[in-house]
Amino acid sequence: MKLTNIIMEHLIEHHPPFNIIFFLILLYKNIFLVSIIMLVLVSIDLEIFYLEKKVLFDGNGSKS
């Protein structure tokens, strides 16, 4: 008997100790949290990128 079959049978016989609806609600909330964090990080990264690009094409190289 393969190890994957043993693991699948174990999962079928012994259900996970959490409610699947609760898990889906938690996942739904975490997706929004992760997406908000990623949007903030990307916006900060884009601001830094455009500032560096502006400094490079400024001509005098001043960072003011």
CHARMM internal coordinates of N, CA and C (Angstrom, degrees):
IC EDIT
DIST 1 N 1 CA 1.4535
DIST 1 CA 1 C 1.5294
ANGL 1 N 1 CA 1 C 109.50
DIST 1 C 2 N 1.3226
ANGL 1 CA 1 C 2 N 116.25
DIHE 1 N 1 CA 1 C 2 N 133.03
DIST 2 N 2 CA 1.4542
ANGL 1 C 2 N 2 CA 120.06
DIHE 1 CA 1 C 2 N 2 CA -177.73
DIST 2 CA 2 C 1.5224
ANGL 2 N 2 CA 2 C 111.00
DIHE 1 C 2 N 2 CA 2 C -72.89
DIST 2 C 3 N 1.3327
ANGL 2 CA 2 C 3 N 114.64
DIHE 2 N 2 CA 2 C 3 N 155.60
DIST 3 N 3 CA 1.4599
ANGL 2 C 3 N 3 CA 120.12
DIHE 2 CA 2 C 3 N 3 CA -179.92
DIST 3 CA 3 C 1.5253
ANGL 3 N 3 CA 3 C 111.11
DIHE 2 C 3 N 3 CA 3 C -65.24
DIST 3 C 4 N 1.3372
ANGL 3 CA 3 C 4 N 117.08
DIHE 3 N 3 CA 3 C 4 N -36.41
DIST 4 N 4 CA 1.4694
ANGL 3 C 4 N 4 CA 119.41
DIHE 3 CA 3 C 4 N 4 CA 179.72
DIST 4 CA 4 C 1.5190
ANGL 4 N 4 CA 4 C 111.17
DIHE 3 C 4 N 4 CA 4 C -64.94
DIST 4 C 5 N 1.3329
ANGL 4 CA 4 C 5 N 117.45
DIHE 4 N 4 CA 4 C 5 N -36.77
DIST 5 N 5 CA 1.4647
ANGL 4 C 5 N 5 CA 120.20
DIHE 4 CA 4 C 5 N 5 CA 177.62
DIST 5 CA 5 C 1.5226
ANGL 5 N 5 CA 5 C 111.07
DIHE 4 C 5 N 5 CA 5 C -65.72
DIST 5 C 6 N 1.3321
ANGL 5 CA 5 C 6 N 116.66
DIHE 5 N 5 CA 5 C 6 N -39.41
DIST 6 N 6 CA 1.4661
ANGL 5 C 6 N 6 CA 120.55
DIHE 5 CA 5 C 6 N 6 CA 178.69
DIST 6 CA 6 C 1.5299
ANGL 6 N 6 CA 6 C 109.94
DIHE 5 C 6 N 6 CA 6 C -64.03
DIST 6 C 7 N 1.3335
ANGL 6 CA 6 C 7 N 116.20
DIHE 6 N 6 CA 6 C 7 N -42.81
DIST 7 N 7 CA 1.4677
ANGL 6 C 7 N 7 CA 120.35
DIHE 6 CA 6 C 7 N 7 CA 179.95
DIST 7 CA 7 C 1.5257
ANGL 7 N 7 CA 7 C 110.25
DIHE 6 C 7 N 7 CA 7 C -65.45
DIST 7 C 8 N 1.3381
ANGL 7 CA 7 C 8 N 117.47
DIHE 7 N 7 CA 7 C 8 N -42.66
DIST 8 N 8 CA 1.4652
ANGL 7 C 8 N 8 CA 120.51
DIHE 7 CA 7 C 8 N 8 CA 179.31
DIST 8 CA 8 C 1.5227
ANGL 8 N 8 CA 8 C 111.10
DIHE 7 C 8 N 8 CA 8 C -63.62
DIST 8 C 9 N 1.3281
ANGL 8 CA 8 C 9 N 117.55
DIHE 8 N 8 CA 8 C 9 N -42.09
DIST 9 N 9 CA 1.4647
ANGL 8 C 9 N 9 CA 120.11
DIHE 8 CA 8 C 9 N 9 CA 178.45
DIST 9 CA 9 C 1.5245
ANGL 9 N 9 CA 9 C 111.00
DIHE 8 C 9 N 9 CA 9 C -64.69
DIST 9 C 10 N 1.3195
ANGL 9 CA 9 C 10 N 116.42
DIHE 9 N 9 CA 9 C 10 N -38.06
DIST 10 N 10 CA 1.4629
ANGL 9 C 10 N 10 CA 119.81
DIHE 9 CA 9 C 10 N 10 CA 178.15
DIST 10 CA 10 C 1.5303
ANGL 10 N 10 CA 10 C 110.80
DIHE 9 C 10 N 10 CA 10 C -63.88
DIST 10 C 11 N 1.3418
ANGL 10 CA 10 C 11 N 116.61
DIHE 10 N 10 CA 10 C 11 N -41.13
DIST 11 N 11 CA 1.4593
ANGL 10 C 11 N 11 CA 119.91
DIHE 10 CA 10 C 11 N 11 CA 179.51
DIST 11 CA 11 C 1.5256
ANGL 11 N 11 CA 11 C 111.70
DIHE 10 C 11 N 11 CA 11 C -68.13
DIST 11 C 12 N 1.3290
ANGL 11 CA 11 C 12 N 116.78
DIHE 11 N 11 CA 11 C 12 N -34.37
DIST 12 N 12 CA 1.4618
ANGL 11 C 12 N 12 CA 119.86
DIHE 11 CA 11 C 12 N 12 CA 179.45
DIST 12 CA 12 C 1.5300
ANGL 12 N 12 CA 12 C 110.27
DIHE 11 C 12 N 12 CA 12 C -70.66
DIST 12 C 13 N 1.3257
ANGL 12 CA 12 C 13 N 117.09
DIHE 12 N 12 CA 12 C 13 N -41.40
DIST 13 N 13 CA 1.4669
ANGL 12 C 13 N 13 CA 120.31
DIHE 12 CA 12 C 13 N 13 CA -177.88
DIST 13 CA 13 C 1.5270
ANGL 13 N 13 CA 13 C 111.89
DIHE 12 C 13 N 13 CA 13 C -74.47
DIST 13 C 14 N 1.3284
ANGL 13 CA 13 C 14 N 117.58
DIHE 13 N 13 CA 13 C 14 N -40.33
DIST 14 N 14 CA 1.4649
ANGL 13 C 14 N 14 CA 121.92
DIHE 13 CA 13 C 14 N 14 CA -177.86
DIST 14 CA 14 C 1.5243
ANGL 14 N 14 CA 14 C 108.42
DIHE 13 C 14 N 14 CA 14 C -112.31
DIST 14 C 15 N 1.3045
ANGL 14 CA 14 C 15 N 115.67
DIHE 14 N 14 CA 14 C 15 N 102.47
DIST 15 N 15 CA 1.4587
ANGL 14 C 15 N 15 CA 119.58
DIHE 14 CA 14 C 15 N 15 CA -177.85
DIST 15 CA 15 C 1.5236
ANGL 15 N 15 CA 15 C 110.82
DIHE 14 C 15 N 15 CA 15 C -68.49
DIST 15 C 16 N 1.3293
ANGL 15 CA 15 C 16 N 116.65
DIHE 15 N 15 CA 15 C 16 N 154.75
DIST 16 N 16 CA 1.4659
ANGL 15 C 16 N 16 CA 119.28
DIHE 15 CA 15 C 16 N 16 CA 176.40
DIST 16 CA 16 C 1.5286
ANGL 16 N 16 CA 16 C 110.68
DIHE 15 C 16 N 16 CA 16 C -62.91
DIST 16 C 17 N 1.3148
ANGL 16 CA 16 C 17 N 117.82
DIHE 16 N 16 CA 16 C 17 N 149.99
DIST 17 N 17 CA 1.4758
ANGL 16 C 17 N 17 CA 120.38
DIHE 16 CA 16 C 17 N 17 CA -173.03
DIST 17 CA 17 C 1.5224
ANGL 17 N 17 CA 17 C 114.04
DIHE 16 C 17 N 17 CA 17 C -81.95
DIST 17 C 18 N 1.3163
ANGL 17 CA 17 C 18 N 119.35
DIHE 17 N 17 CA 17 C 18 N 29.05
DIST 18 N 18 CA 1.4574
ANGL 17 C 18 N 18 CA 120.56
DIHE 17 CA 17 C 18 N 18 CA 176.71
DIST 18 CA 18 C 1.5235
ANGL 18 N 18 CA 18 C 109.72
DIHE 17 C 18 N 18 CA 18 C -135.88
DIST 18 C 19 N 1.2984
ANGL 18 CA 18 C 19 N 114.18
DIHE 18 N 18 CA 18 C 19 N 157.97
DIST 19 N 19 CA 1.4547
ANGL 18 C 19 N 19 CA 120.48
DIHE 18 CA 18 C 19 N 19 CA 178.84
DIST 19 CA 19 C 1.5302
ANGL 19 N 19 CA 19 C 108.80
DIHE 18 C 19 N 19 CA 19 C -79.29
DIST 19 C 20 N 1.3071
ANGL 19 CA 19 C 20 N 117.90
DIHE 19 N 19 CA 19 C 20 N 134.67
DIST 20 N 20 CA 1.4666
ANGL 19 C 20 N 20 CA 121.12
DIHE 19 CA 19 C 20 N 20 CA -175.77
DIST 20 CA 20 C 1.5222
ANGL 20 N 20 CA 20 C 111.46
DIHE 19 C 20 N 20 CA 20 C -68.13
DIST 20 C 21 N 1.3301
ANGL 20 CA 20 C 21 N 117.92
DIHE 20 N 20 CA 20 C 21 N -31.07
DIST 21 N 21 CA 1.4708
ANGL 20 C 21 N 21 CA 119.75
DIHE 20 CA 20 C 21 N 21 CA 178.48
DIST 21 CA 21 C 1.5238
ANGL 21 N 21 CA 21 C 109.86
DIHE 20 C 21 N 21 CA 21 C -68.86
DIST 21 C 22 N 1.3288
ANGL 21 CA 21 C 22 N 116.35
DIHE 21 N 21 CA 21 C 22 N -41.77
DIST 22 N 22 CA 1.4650
ANGL 21 C 22 N 22 CA 120.45
DIHE 21 CA 21 C 22 N 22 CA 176.69
DIST 22 CA 22 C 1.5266
ANGL 22 N 22 CA 22 C 110.52
DIHE 21 C 22 N 22 CA 22 C -60.82
DIST 22 C 23 N 1.3342
ANGL 22 CA 22 C 23 N 116.34
DIHE 22 N 22 CA 22 C 23 N -40.73
DIST 23 N 23 CA 1.4639
ANGL 22 C 23 N 23 CA 120.56
DIHE 22 CA 22 C 23 N 23 CA 178.44
DIST 23 CA 23 C 1.5254
ANGL 23 N 23 CA 23 C 111.18
DIHE 22 C 23 N 23 CA 23 C -62.78
DIST 23 C 24 N 1.3259
ANGL 23 CA 23 C 24 N 117.50
DIHE 23 N 23 CA 23 C 24 N -41.85
DIST 24 N 24 CA 1.4658
ANGL 23 C 24 N 24 CA 120.81
DIHE 23 CA 23 C 24 N 24 CA 179.57
DIST 24 CA 24 C 1.5235
ANGL 24 N 24 CA 24 C 111.56
DIHE 23 C 24 N 24 CA 24 C -66.29
DIST 24 C 25 N 1.3378
ANGL 24 CA 24 C 25 N 117.05
DIHE 24 N 24 CA 24 C 25 N -39.61
DIST 25 N 25 CA 1.4696
ANGL 24 C 25 N 25 CA 119.92
DIHE 24 CA 24 C 25 N 25 CA 177.68
DIST 25 CA 25 C 1.5232
ANGL 25 N 25 CA 25 C 110.19
DIHE 24 C 25 N 25 CA 25 C -64.55
DIST 25 C 26 N 1.3324
ANGL 25 CA 25 C 26 N 116.88
DIHE 25 N 25 CA 25 C 26 N -42.49
DIST 26 N 26 CA 1.4579
ANGL 25 C 26 N 26 CA 121.03
DIHE 25 CA 25 C 26 N 26 CA 178.60
DIST 26 CA 26 C 1.5290
ANGL 26 N 26 CA 26 C 111.07
DIHE 25 C 26 N 26 CA 26 C -62.86
DIST 26 C 27 N 1.3241
ANGL 26 CA 26 C 27 N 116.86
DIHE 26 N 26 CA 26 C 27 N -42.82
DIST 27 N 27 CA 1.4617
ANGL 26 C 27 N 27 CA 121.04
DIHE 26 CA 26 C 27 N 27 CA 177.86
DIST 27 CA 27 C 1.5222
ANGL 27 N 27 CA 27 C 110.98
DIHE 26 C 27 N 27 CA 27 C -63.13
DIST 27 C 28 N 1.3269
ANGL 27 CA 27 C 28 N 117.12
DIHE 27 N 27 CA 27 C 28 N -41.25
DIST 28 N 28 CA 1.4613
ANGL 27 C 28 N 28 CA 122.27
DIHE 27 CA 27 C 28 N 28 CA 179.86
DIST 28 CA 28 C 1.5262
ANGL 28 N 28 CA 28 C 110.52
DIHE 27 C 28 N 28 CA 28 C -61.23
DIST 28 C 29 N 1.3372
ANGL 28 CA 28 C 29 N 116.85
DIHE 28 N 28 CA 28 C 29 N -45.06
DIST 29 N 29 CA 1.4621
ANGL 28 C 29 N 29 CA 119.98
DIHE 28 CA 28 C 29 N 29 CA 179.18
DIST 29 CA 29 C 1.5236
ANGL 29 N 29 CA 29 C 111.14
DIHE 28 C 29 N 29 CA 29 C -67.84
DIST 29 C 30 N 1.3115
ANGL 29 CA 29 C 30 N 117.44
DIHE 29 N 29 CA 29 C 30 N -37.81
DIST 30 N 30 CA 1.4624
ANGL 29 C 30 N 30 CA 120.02
DIHE 29 CA 29 C 30 N 30 CA -179.36
DIST 30 CA 30 C 1.5184
ANGL 30 N 30 CA 30 C 112.08
DIHE 29 C 30 N 30 CA 30 C -69.22
DIST 30 C 31 N 1.3326
ANGL 30 CA 30 C 31 N 117.24
DIHE 30 N 30 CA 30 C 31 N -32.17
DIST 31 N 31 CA 1.4644
ANGL 30 C 31 N 31 CA 119.37
DIHE 30 CA 30 C 31 N 31 CA 177.49
DIST 31 CA 31 C 1.5252
ANGL 31 N 31 CA 31 C 109.62
DIHE 30 C 31 N 31 CA 31 C -63.19
DIST 31 C 32 N 1.3462
ANGL 31 CA 31 C 32 N 117.41
DIHE 31 N 31 CA 31 C 32 N -42.15
DIST 32 N 32 CA 1.4593
ANGL 31 C 32 N 32 CA 119.32
DIHE 31 CA 31 C 32 N 32 CA 177.49
DIST 32 CA 32 C 1.5220
ANGL 32 N 32 CA 32 C 111.25
DIHE 31 C 32 N 32 CA 32 C -65.25
DIST 32 C 33 N 1.3202
ANGL 32 CA 32 C 33 N 117.58
DIHE 32 N 32 CA 32 C 33 N -40.91
DIST 33 N 33 CA 1.4605
ANGL 32 C 33 N 33 CA 120.96
DIHE 32 CA 32 C 33 N 33 CA 179.95
DIST 33 CA 33 C 1.5273
ANGL 33 N 33 CA 33 C 111.13
DIHE 32 C 33 N 33 CA 33 C -63.60
DIST 33 C 34 N 1.3210
ANGL 33 CA 33 C 34 N 116.72
DIHE 33 N 33 CA 33 C 34 N -45.97
DIST 34 N 34 CA 1.4656
ANGL 33 C 34 N 34 CA 120.88
DIHE 33 CA 33 C 34 N 34 CA -179.70
DIST 34 CA 34 C 1.5261
ANGL 34 N 34 CA 34 C 110.66
DIHE 33 C 34 N 34 CA 34 C -65.71
DIST 34 C 35 N 1.3366
ANGL 34 CA 34 C 35 N 117.92
DIHE 34 N 34 CA 34 C 35 N -39.35
DIST 35 N 35 CA 1.4641
ANGL 34 C 35 N 35 CA 120.06
DIHE 34 CA 34 C 35 N 35 CA -179.79
DIST 35 CA 35 C 1.5259
ANGL 35 N 35 CA 35 C 111.01
DIHE 34 C 35 N 35 CA 35 C -66.82
DIST 35 C 36 N 1.3392
ANGL 35 CA 35 C 36 N 117.91
DIHE 35 N 35 CA 35 C 36 N -37.76
DIST 36 N 36 CA 1.4668
ANGL 35 C 36 N 36 CA 120.21
DIHE 35 CA 35 C 36 N 36 CA 177.59
DIST 36 CA 36 C 1.5261
ANGL 36 N 36 CA 36 C 110.15
DIHE 35 C 36 N 36 CA 36 C -65.32
DIST 36 C 37 N 1.3227
ANGL 36 CA 36 C 37 N 117.49
DIHE 36 N 36 CA 36 C 37 N -43.80
DIST 37 N 37 CA 1.4701
ANGL 36 C 37 N 37 CA 120.98
DIHE 36 CA 36 C 37 N 37 CA 178.67
DIST 37 CA 37 C 1.5261
ANGL 37 N 37 CA 37 C 110.57
DIHE 36 C 37 N 37 CA 37 C -61.97
DIST 37 C 38 N 1.3366
ANGL 37 CA 37 C 38 N 117.13
DIHE 37 N 37 CA 37 C 38 N -42.03
DIST 38 N 38 CA 1.4668
ANGL 37 C 38 N 38 CA 120.16
DIHE 37 CA 37 C 38 N 38 CA 179.74
DIST 38 CA 38 C 1.5243
ANGL 38 N 38 CA 38 C 111.32
DIHE 37 C 38 N 38 CA 38 C -66.09
DIST 38 C 39 N 1.3374
ANGL 38 CA 38 C 39 N 117.82
DIHE 38 N 38 CA 38 C 39 N -38.86
DIST 39 N 39 CA 1.4644
ANGL 38 C 39 N 39 CA 120.32
DIHE 38 CA 38 C 39 N 39 CA 177.49
DIST 39 CA 39 C 1.5233
ANGL 39 N 39 CA 39 C 111.33
DIHE 38 C 39 N 39 CA 39 C -62.33
DIST 39 C 40 N 1.3228
ANGL 39 CA 39 C 40 N 117.19
DIHE 39 N 39 CA 39 C 40 N -41.50
DIST 40 N 40 CA 1.4638
ANGL 39 C 40 N 40 CA 120.51
DIHE 39 CA 39 C 40 N 40 CA 178.72
DIST 40 CA 40 C 1.5235
ANGL 40 N 40 CA 40 C 110.39
DIHE 39 C 40 N 40 CA 40 C -64.58
DIST 40 C 41 N 1.3277
ANGL 40 CA 40 C 41 N 117.31
DIHE 40 N 40 CA 40 C 41 N -45.19
DIST 41 N 41 CA 1.4685
ANGL 40 C 41 N 41 CA 120.19
DIHE 40 CA 40 C 41 N 41 CA -179.28
DIST 41 CA 41 C 1.5206
ANGL 41 N 41 CA 41 C 111.95
DIHE 40 C 41 N 41 CA 41 C -64.71
DIST 41 C 42 N 1.3284
ANGL 41 CA 41 C 42 N 117.41
DIHE 41 N 41 CA 41 C 42 N -40.52
DIST 42 N 42 CA 1.4663
ANGL 41 C 42 N 42 CA 120.45
DIHE 41 CA 41 C 42 N 42 CA 179.54
DIST 42 CA 42 C 1.5220
ANGL 42 N 42 CA 42 C 110.52
DIHE 41 C 42 N 42 CA 42 C -67.11
DIST 42 C 43 N 1.3359
ANGL 42 CA 42 C 43 N 118.12
DIHE 42 N 42 CA 42 C 43 N -39.79
DIST 43 N 43 CA 1.4643
ANGL 42 C 43 N 43 CA 119.78
DIHE 42 CA 42 C 43 N 43 CA 179.47
DIST 43 CA 43 C 1.5292
ANGL 43 N 43 CA 43 C 110.87
DIHE 42 C 43 N 43 CA 43 C -65.52
DIST 43 C 44 N 1.3392
ANGL 43 CA 43 C 44 N 117.32
DIHE 43 N 43 CA 43 C 44 N -40.16
DIST 44 N 44 CA 1.4681
ANGL 43 C 44 N 44 CA 120.08
DIHE 43 CA 43 C 44 N 44 CA 176.87
DIST 44 CA 44 C 1.5238
ANGL 44 N 44 CA 44 C 110.24
DIHE 43 C 44 N 44 CA 44 C -64.04
DIST 44 C 45 N 1.3318
ANGL 44 CA 44 C 45 N 116.98
DIHE 44 N 44 CA 44 C 45 N -42.05
DIST 45 N 45 CA 1.4581
ANGL 44 C 45 N 45 CA 121.22
DIHE 44 CA 44 C 45 N 45 CA 179.71
DIST 45 CA 45 C 1.5229
ANGL 45 N 45 CA 45 C 111.03
DIHE 44 C 45 N 45 CA 45 C -63.82
DIST 45 C 46 N 1.3321
ANGL 45 CA 45 C 46 N 117.39
DIHE 45 N 45 CA 45 C 46 N -40.50
DIST 46 N 46 CA 1.4633
ANGL 45 C 46 N 46 CA 120.26
DIHE 45 CA 45 C 46 N 46 CA 178.88
DIST 46 CA 46 C 1.5249
ANGL 46 N 46 CA 46 C 111.22
DIHE 45 C 46 N 46 CA 46 C -66.76
DIST 46 C 47 N 1.3331
ANGL 46 CA 46 C 47 N 117.87
DIHE 46 N 46 CA 46 C 47 N -38.17
DIST 47 N 47 CA 1.4651
ANGL 46 C 47 N 47 CA 119.86
DIHE 46 CA 46 C 47 N 47 CA 176.93
DIST 47 CA 47 C 1.5193
ANGL 47 N 47 CA 47 C 110.76
DIHE 46 C 47 N 47 CA 47 C -62.15
DIST 47 C 48 N 1.3252
ANGL 47 CA 47 C 48 N 117.59
DIHE 47 N 47 CA 47 C 48 N -44.16
DIST 48 N 48 CA 1.4689
ANGL 47 C 48 N 48 CA 121.18
DIHE 47 CA 47 C 48 N 48 CA 178.63
DIST 48 CA 48 C 1.5216
ANGL 48 N 48 CA 48 C 110.33
DIHE 47 C 48 N 48 CA 48 C -63.16
DIST 48 C 49 N 1.3452
ANGL 48 CA 48 C 49 N 116.93
DIHE 48 N 48 CA 48 C 49 N -41.46
DIST 49 N 49 CA 1.4568
ANGL 48 C 49 N 49 CA 120.73
DIHE 48 CA 48 C 49 N 49 CA -179.73
DIST 49 CA 49 C 1.5262
ANGL 49 N 49 CA 49 C 111.28
DIHE 48 C 49 N 49 CA 49 C -62.82
DIST 49 C 50 N 1.3400
ANGL 49 CA 49 C 50 N 116.96
DIHE 49 N 49 CA 49 C 50 N -44.99
DIST 50 N 50 CA 1.4599
ANGL 49 C 50 N 50 CA 119.19
DIHE 49 CA 49 C 50 N 50 CA -179.08
DIST 50 CA 50 C 1.5185
ANGL 50 N 50 CA 50 C 111.53
DIHE 49 C 50 N 50 CA 50 C -69.31
DIST 50 C 51 N 1.3407
ANGL 50 CA 50 C 51 N 118.10
DIHE 50 N 50 CA 50 C 51 N -32.70
DIST 51 N 51 CA 1.4616
ANGL 50 C 51 N 51 CA 119.82
DIHE 50 CA 50 C 51 N 51 CA 175.36
DIST 51 CA 51 C 1.5248
ANGL 51 N 51 CA 51 C 110.83
DIHE 50 C 51 N 51 CA 51 C -65.26
DIST 51 C 52 N 1.3441
ANGL 51 CA 51 C 52 N 117.11
DIHE 51 N 51 CA 51 C 52 N -43.04
DIST 52 N 52 CA 1.4667
ANGL 51 C 52 N 52 CA 119.93
DIHE 51 CA 51 C 52 N 52 CA 178.19
DIST 52 CA 52 C 1.5225
ANGL 52 N 52 CA 52 C 110.90
DIHE 51 C 52 N 52 CA 52 C -65.34
DIST 52 C 53 N 1.3341
ANGL 52 CA 52 C 53 N 117.01
DIHE 52 N 52 CA 52 C 53 N -39.18
DIST 53 N 53 CA 1.4632
ANGL 52 C 53 N 53 CA 120.68
DIHE 52 CA 52 C 53 N 53 CA 179.00
DIST 53 CA 53 C 1.5284
ANGL 53 N 53 CA 53 C 110.31
DIHE 52 C 53 N 53 CA 53 C -65.19
DIST 53 C 54 N 1.3340
ANGL 53 CA 53 C 54 N 117.05
DIHE 53 N 53 CA 53 C 54 N -39.61
DIST 54 N 54 CA 1.4596
ANGL 53 C 54 N 54 CA 121.39
DIHE 53 CA 53 C 54 N 54 CA 178.93
DIST 54 CA 54 C 1.5199
ANGL 54 N 54 CA 54 C 110.48
DIHE 53 C 54 N 54 CA 54 C -65.12
DIST 54 C 55 N 1.3363
ANGL 54 CA 54 C 55 N 117.25
DIHE 54 N 54 CA 54 C 55 N -39.81
DIST 55 N 55 CA 1.4650
ANGL 54 C 55 N 55 CA 121.01
DIHE 54 CA 54 C 55 N 55 CA 179.24
DIST 55 CA 55 C 1.5233
ANGL 55 N 55 CA 55 C 110.08
DIHE 54 C 55 N 55 CA 55 C -66.55
DIST 55 C 56 N 1.3334
ANGL 55 CA 55 C 56 N 117.50
DIHE 55 N 55 CA 55 C 56 N -38.94
DIST 56 N 56 CA 1.4658
ANGL 55 C 56 N 56 CA 120.10
DIHE 55 CA 55 C 56 N 56 CA -179.03
DIST 56 CA 56 C 1.5221
ANGL 56 N 56 CA 56 C 111.80
DIHE 55 C 56 N 56 CA 56 C -66.73
DIST 56 C 57 N 1.3381
ANGL 56 CA 56 C 57 N 116.85
DIHE 56 N 56 CA 56 C 57 N -40.60
DIST 57 N 57 CA 1.4615
ANGL 56 C 57 N 57 CA 120.11
DIHE 56 CA 56 C 57 N 57 CA -176.97
DIST 57 CA 57 C 1.5235
ANGL 57 N 57 CA 57 C 112.84
DIHE 56 C 57 N 57 CA 57 C -94.58
DIST 57 C 58 N 1.3365
ANGL 57 CA 57 C 58 N 116.73
DIHE 57 N 57 CA 57 C 58 N 10.41
DIST 58 N 58 CA 1.4623
ANGL 57 C 58 N 58 CA 120.85
DIHE 57 CA 57 C 58 N 58 CA -178.91
DIST 58 CA 58 C 1.5247
ANGL 58 N 58 CA 58 C 110.96
DIHE 57 C 58 N 58 CA 58 C -73.48
DIST 58 C 59 N 1.2985
ANGL 58 CA 58 C 59 N 116.52
DIHE 58 N 58 CA 58 C 59 N -33.39
DIST 59 N 59 CA 1.4536
ANGL 58 C 59 N 59 CA 119.64
DIHE 58 CA 58 C 59 N 59 CA 179.34
DIST 59 CA 59 C 1.5145
ANGL 59 N 59 CA 59 C 112.07
DIHE 58 C 59 N 59 CA 59 C 105.15
DIST 59 C 60 N 1.3332
ANGL 59 CA 59 C 60 N 117.57
DIHE 59 N 59 CA 59 C 60 N -53.80
DIST 60 N 60 CA 1.4604
ANGL 59 C 60 N 60 CA 119.35
DIHE 59 CA 59 C 60 N 60 CA -177.67
DIST 60 CA 60 C 1.5248
ANGL 60 N 60 CA 60 C 112.27
DIHE 59 C 60 N 60 CA 60 C -89.66
DIST 60 C 61 N 1.3129
ANGL 60 CA 60 C 61 N 118.35
DIHE 60 N 60 CA 60 C 61 N -13.95
DIST 61 N 61 CA 1.4564
ANGL 60 C 61 N 61 CA 121.37
DIHE 60 CA 60 C 61 N 61 CA 176.03
DIST 61 CA 61 C 1.5097
ANGL 61 N 61 CA 61 C 114.71
DIHE 60 C 61 N 61 CA 61 C 77.70
DIST 61 C 62 N 1.3304
ANGL 61 CA 61 C 62 N 117.11
DIHE 61 N 61 CA 61 C 62 N 11.75
DIST 62 N 62 CA 1.4666
ANGL 61 C 62 N 62 CA 118.79
DIHE 61 CA 61 C 62 N 62 CA 179.06
DIST 62 CA 62 C 1.5221
ANGL 62 N 62 CA 62 C 110.15
DIHE 61 C 62 N 62 CA 62 C -78.04
DIST 62 C 63 N 1.3236
ANGL 62 CA 62 C 63 N 115.33
DIHE 62 N 62 CA 62 C 63 N 143.62
DIST 63 N 63 CA 1.4646
ANGL 62 C 63 N 63 CA 119.78
DIHE 62 CA 62 C 63 N 63 CA -177.65
DIST 63 CA 63 C 1.5239
ANGL 63 N 63 CA 63 C 111.63
DIHE 62 C 63 N 63 CA 63 C -99.84
DIST 63 C 64 N 1.3049
ANGL 63 CA 63 C 64 N 118.02
DIHE 63 N 63 CA 63 C 64 N 28.14
DIST 64 N 64 CA 1.4662
ANGL 63 C 64 N 64 CA 120.31
DIHE 63 CA 63 C 64 N 64 CA -179.03
DIST 64 CA 64 C 1.5094
ANGL 64 N 64 CA 64 C 111.68
DIHE 63 C 64 N 64 CA 64 C -82.53
END
COOR INIT
IC SEED 1 N 1 CA 1 C
IC BUILD
